[in-house]
Amino acid sequence: MINKIAPYDIIRRDFEKVKETEELNTASEIAELIFIQSLEGRAHNGAGFFHKRFYVNTTIDDIVRALSLNPNDIKKRRQLLIDEIVEYVKEVIEGRPRNKLLNSKGTPLLGIPDFRHIEVNPHEVLKGIYIGGLRDNCEIRKATELRYEIKIGYGRCYPVNVDIMEDLGLDGEILAHQEHATSIELYKKDGLIIVPEKLSEVAPENIKYLYIRYALGPGQSDDAALVFTGFIYNKDVALGVFLADAIDSLEKYVLSYRDQDDELAHYVGENYLSLGVIMDEVYEIAYLSAIPEGKEEEIPDSSLRYFLSKDPQIGQCALESHLNFIQGKPYFPMFISYNRILSLDFYRYVKDKILELKKPEAVITSEELIKGLDRPVEEFMKRPPIIVKSGVPLKEVIEMMRQGGAEFIVIQAEDNTIKGVLSKNDLLRLLLERKRGS
């Protein structure tokens, strides 16, 4: 069943339910801004109290009005979060870098409390903001498709005149999920897409900021963008990618209709002379972030809400887990993104994706990845493995790993031949699957 805009009473009930059942790793007033946006997708997909009724024309503005909130106030609060990231970038470029992701008042960017304690290299953060802001650009995606012979898909948001949209027999579902690349100029001519100089001529209540798809494809994974970048470079570059993605999310409901993550990326590229990033690196991350065809349900693509949503059992969010994985720190297995992907499976995908590249030097140009590969292999072992004989109970093996802090167990037969190797992640995944099956 497809309707246009969700009834306000259903929006209110769903909003209260989400607030009651989820905790985000950010300040409560910022969590509210994120929850408001998440209801747009829930209405489109018929989730929660929408009970599989698909209200495909519901926008963030509809959510805000249903909750009796002031649209301009919400837009200003969201823009302020973007402005604080922009200010951080400008301070670095102007020679006043901060080694923590804090605003000028010492408050964490995006209200994320962990940022009070994480020290960063500002140069690397700007590198991530540059790569993260550009990799979502339509032209970058199109060029990446041609370069790597893959399909990604792309589009962008436009202010849309809803009266003309209805006259043309279109809706949010059609605009977002069918190809419109050849119709964009016609849509501008017909007034469906409102060009900047015409915005003042259209009543605000008749304008919706909607995504219009140019080309079909599986899309990109924001989780993959963050983790691959951190894996290839470091956590600080990954955090820059995360900040760019946050801007891309927040800009969907602010006072001006602009592609602000793309704008900031170009600002960094034009003004930060020591950036040291070439376009090949941007294409690489766009490629690695792309969801392979047929794997749409296997690769997570977290929204800002899902990046910060805490697992109630372990108190960890996906952003924390990703950063720990990048840095080689312990992390708890958890389900991430809206499609509930097990983090262990996703991290294995990331490692396999790197290893399966036959010629890494031809695909990954970043020196960070290949630096030091002439060192002896034993230098890369964090802890020696534990060697056990066949037949040892799994319980004893887990206890040996726990006490010794080993990452791997080598299983030997009685004649000392090696029968196999188990990693700590293999054991964690096994235990988690047994728990889910019980």
N, C-alpha and C positions, 0 to 999 in steps of 0.2 A: 504493500500500500504506500503510495507516494503522495504526500501533501506538500504544502509550500513552507509555512512558518509554524513552528511548534507553539501550542497553546501556552500561555504564560503560567498557568497553574502547574503544568507538568514541568516546565523549566524550573520553577521555584522548588518543587519537591525533589527533583534530581540534583539540584545544586546543594540543597541541605544534606542529602544523602552522601554526596561526594565529600563534602566538608567533614561530615561525621566519621567517615570510614577511612579517609586517607590523611597521611601526614607528609608534608613536603619539607625537605631540608632547606628551608628558607624562613624569613620572617613571616609572621601570620598575615600581615597586610599585603605582602607580595604573593603569598600563596593564594589569597583570594583573587588577585588579578589573573593568576594562572588558571585557577579552577574555572573562572568565568569563560576563558577562551576554550578550555577543554570541552565545555558543554556544547559548543558549536559542532564539533566533530561527533559528539554523542548523539546529538539531534539528527545529524546527517545519516548516521549509521544505525539509528534505532536502538541505541544501547540504554541500559538502566531503565528509568521510568518511562522512556519513550517507547518501550515494549515493541521493538521491531517495526515501528511506524517511522518512515523515513522523511523527515522534514528538511528537504535538501536546500531550501532557500533561507534557512535560519542562519543569521550572522551573529557576530559578537554583539553588534548593536542591539539586536533583538533580545539577547540574553541580558544585557545591561538594563534595558528598559523593563523587562519582565521582573527583574529584581529590584525595581524602583530606585536604581542608582542614577547618578548624574553622569550622562555620557561624556561631557567635556572634562569632568573631574577624573574619570577613569582613564580617558585618553591622555591627560596631562601626567598622571601618575605613571603610566606605561612609558611615555616619552622620557620622563625623568630618568628612568632606569637605563634607557638607551644613551641619554646625554651623559650619564656618569661614566659609561664605557668610552664614549667619544672623548670626554675630558681626560681620562686616563691615557688614551692614545696620544692626545696632543701634548700632555705633560712630558711623555717620553720623548717625543720628537723635538720638543723645545728644550730638552736637556734637564728636565726635572723628574727623572724616573722614580717610580715607587716599586719596591721589591715585594710588595704584597698587593693583591687585587682589592684595594680599598679606594673609596672616593675621597674627596678632599677633606671630609669631616672624619675620616677614619672608619667609616661604616663599610662593611663588605659589599662589593658589587653584587647586584641581584639579591642582596640580603642573605647570601649563603655563609653561614657561620664558619665553615672550614677555612674560608679565605682569610680569616684573621690570623691563621697559624701557618698557612702554606707560603713559603718564600718562593719567589719566581724570578727569572731573568726577564726583565721587561722587553729586551730585544727579541727574545724568543716568543713572547706573548704576541707582539706585533706581527711577527712572522706568521703565527697561526691565524690571527685576525685577517691578514692579507689573503692567505690561502683559503681560509674558510669562507670569506666573503665572496671570493671569485669563483670557487668551485660550484656554487649554486647558480651562477650566471648562465642564461640560456645559450649564449654564444660559446661559452666554455664547454657546456655539456654537448652541444652540437659538434664542436671540434673534437671532443674526446670520443664521441661515437665514431667519427670518421677515422681518427688516429688508431683506435684499438679495435675497430670493427665489432662494436657491441651496440646494444640498444639500451638507452637510459630513459629517454622521455624528458620533456621539459615544458615549461610554461611560466607565466608570471601573473601577479595580481594587478587588476585594473579597477578604477572606480567605474561602476556600471550603472546606467540608468535603468531602474527596474521596470518602469513603464514601457520602455522600448523593448526590454528583454521579453516581457510578456506579449507585446505585440508581435514579436518575431517568433513566438512559440518556443522560447528557450527558458531554461532554468539553471540553477546552480549545478545540478547534477550533470546536465548536458555540457555546460561550459567547462567543467572540471575533468570530465572523463571521456570526451571525444576530441578529435584533432581539429584545431581551428587556425593553424598557421597561415593558411592561404586566405583566411577571412578577416584577419586583424585590421587591415587598412579599410576594408568595407565596413567593419563594425565601428571604426572611428568616424567614417563618413556618415553612417546612419545615426550616429549619436549613441549607440549602445555603449561603446567605450567613450567615456567623457574625457576629452583632451584637456590639459591644464588650463588653457585660456577660456574654456567653456564651463569650468566647474562652478563659478559664481552664478551661472545662469540656471542651474538646476537646484530645486529645493533639496535641502539636506536629507529629508526623509525619503527622497526618491533615489538616493545614492547608496549602493552597497559595494563594498570592496571585495571583489570576487576573483578567484583563481580561474584563469583561462588557459587551458592546455594547448600548447602548440603541437606537440608530437607525443604519441603514446610510448610507453615503456615502463619497466619495473620501478624506475626511480632510483634515488640514492638513499643510503642509510646514514643518518646523522651519527649513529653509534659507530659505524664503520669509519666514517670520516675522522671522528675523534680518536678512536683506538689505533687505526693505521697510522695516523699522523704521530701519535705518541710513540708508537712502536718504531717508526722510522726515524723520528727526530728525538723528542723528549716530552715530558709531561707539560712543560710550559707552552710549547707549540700547540699541544692538544687543548690546553685551557684556552688559548686564543681562538681555536676553532670553535670551542664550545660557546665563547662569548659572541662570536659572529653568528652562530646558529640562534642564540638567544635574541639577538637583535632582529634576525629574520622572523622570529615568532612574534616578538612584541610589536613590531612595526605594522602588524595586520590591523591594529586598532589604535591609531593615534590621530592627532589633529591634521596631519598632512599625509598625502598619498605618495610615499617615496620608497625606493628600494635602498634602505639605509645601510644594510650590511655591505651591499655592493659599492655604495658611495664611500663608505669608510675604507674599504679595501683599496679603492682607487686613490683616496687621500693618502693612505699609508704609502702606496707605491710611488706616488708623485712627490712626497715630501720627506720620506725617511730614507736618506741616501745610503745608509749602511744596512738596508734590509737584506740584501744578499740572496734573494729568491728569484729564480728564473721561471719562465712560463712552463717549461717542461715539468717542473715540480708540481705546479698547479694541476696540469693535466693528469699527472700520476695519481694525485690524491682523488681527483674526480673519477678516475678509472677505478681505483681501489674501493671507493665509496659506492660505486654502482652495484645495485642488487642484480645478481645474475638472473637471467630469464628462467622461470620455473622454480626459483627459490624465494619467491616473495613471502611465503609463510615460514621460512626458515631463518631469515635474517632480520634482526630487530631494527626498528626505525623509531627511536624514542622522540616524543615531543618534549618540550621543556618540562611539562608535568611529569612525564615518565622518567626523565633523567633525575628528577629530584624526589620522586615518590619513595618513601622509606618502606622497606620490607618490614612488616610488623613483628616478625619473629627475630630478625637479626639486627634491626635498626640501621640498616645500610641502604643507600640508594644506588642507582646504576652509575651515576657519576663517580661516586666513591669507589665502586667496584672497578670501573674502567681505569681510574687513576692508579689503583693498587696493582692491577694487572700490568699496566704500562711500566711501572717502577719495579716489578718483580717482588712486590710485597704480598703477604697473605691476603686472601679475599674469600668471602663466603659464597658458595654457589647460590644463585638466586634467579628468579624469572624476571626478565626485563622486557620492556616495551609493551604495547597494547596486545601483541600476539604471543606474549608469555614465552619467550625463547629462553632456554636455560643458558646462563652465562658461560658455563663450561663449554658448551657446544659452539657458542659464538666465538670464544677465544681460540678454540681449536680451528675454526674456520679461518680466523685471521692468520694464525701461524701457517696453516696449510696453504693459504693464498700466497704468502710470501715464498714459501719453500717450493711451490709448484712452478714458479716463474723460472723458465729454463735458463734465461740469461738476465739475472737481476740487474746487472750493470746497464742493460739496455732499456730497462723499464724504470728502475729506481735510480735516478741520477744523484740523489742526495748522498753526500759523502758520509753523513752520520751513520748510515746503515752499514757501510763496508769498512769504516775506520777500524783499524786494529785487527783485521782478519788474518794477518800474518803471525799473530801471537799463538803460542802453543795452546792446544785445545784444553788442557787441564786447568789453565788459568780461568776459564769460563765456568768451571764447576763451583757453584756456591757452597755445596756440601757434598761429601762423598756419599755414594749410594749404600744401601744396606743389602747385604747378600744373605739369602735364606735358602734352605733346602726345600725341595718339593714336599708337600704334605703338611707344612706348618700351618696351623689354623689362622684364618684371616684376622681374627681378633688379636692374636699375638703380633701379627705383622703390623697392624695399625698402631698398636702400643709401641712397637719398636720405632716406627716412623715418628710418632709423637715425641718420644723421648730423645731421639737422635736428630730430629729436625731434617731428616733426609727428604729429598725431592723424588727419589726413585728407589725401587726395590728390584734387585736382580735375582731371579729365581733359578737355582741350580739343581741339576739332577744329581744322583749319588756319585756319578763318575765325573762330576764338576763341569759337565757341559751346560751351557746356558740354555734354558728352556724358554725364557721370555723376560720381559721387563714391564713393570707396572709403575705408572707415575702416581703422585699424590692426587692429581686431578682425576685419574681413572678410578681410584678408590672412592673419592668423594662423589663422583657421578654414579657409581654403582650403589653406594649407600642411599643417595638421594632417590634414585629410581626405585629401590626396594621400599623406601618410605612412602613414595607416591603410590606404589602398587598395593600397599597394605591397607 
